[in-house]
Amino acid sequence: MSNDVVVALDVGGTGMKCALVGRGGEVVHAERHPTLAQRGPEAVTANILDIAAGLADRARADGLDPVAAGLVVPGVIDEGNGIAVWSSNVGFRDVPLRELTQKRLGLPTALGHDVRAGGLAEARLGAGRGQRHVLFIAIGTGIAAAHVVDGKALGGAHGAAGEVGHIVVRPGGPACKCGGHGCLESIASASAVGRRYVEISGEAGVTAYDVATRAAAGEELANQIWTETVEAFADGLLTAQALYDAGIIVLGGGLAEAGEALLAPLRLALAQRVTFHRLPSIVRAKLGDTAGCLGAALLALDHLEETR
Ligand SMILES: [Zn+2]
């Protein structure tokens, strides 16, 4: 039995999920902290380093041996050079997070992208286990994907792969925060679904999850919006499938909480659209909001393997 653990941090816009994870992917210890993004990127960076160092100290105090660290953050990440290039919700601009963490902890460190890390964990430890071609799609405030092939998440030439949320499914449609119009994300993200219902009904505080529940209960407006959501999603998935030819599509993030209320009509709508494409199976993610942190641990372990 090895005492080796890796320090894993998933840094989000509001909170950080942190853990000590063993070589088999087992979580030995977990903690959560606020990101405190409003204090600015330098404070966030200092906070990350303190928490990571604290976890390594805790591991040693518990008789464990911290051997590496994995850090995942949102935005555009230069994984090769370990730099958080750009992130709107945390405020990072070219922060050399890998080097800073490596120096502070004295441990080899990997830096990755939150959604790609989540997809990596789902592909290797969760709903995509045993599949070679996995497309993980996180549907929350935005929509982003991770294409995982043979247990590796592909980041693209510029660390910006997997932006399926910006596939244009309704040309000339609603404005998207990327500057475009009619992107999948502007129609089918959890925030877009809730916002559309609120705009039409005038009722405040309705979430995408509420819309799904009300649609299932037969409410007309909810039904109409949910149907539009599923159809936009199926259009986006058709393009994604043409590009990736996934064996399995794993849906995670807030909207996936709707479960079969989303999956069942989505499978049907995609099946109606395919021509030459082979249909992937479409399933719900298994690891919940710990996927990113587990993915950070996997990146750390992979990094150790590669540098051995
Ligand atoms: Zn967009």
Residues whose N, C-alpha, C, O or C-beta is under 5 A from the ligand:
A	BS01	ZN	G165 H166 C176 C178 G180 C183
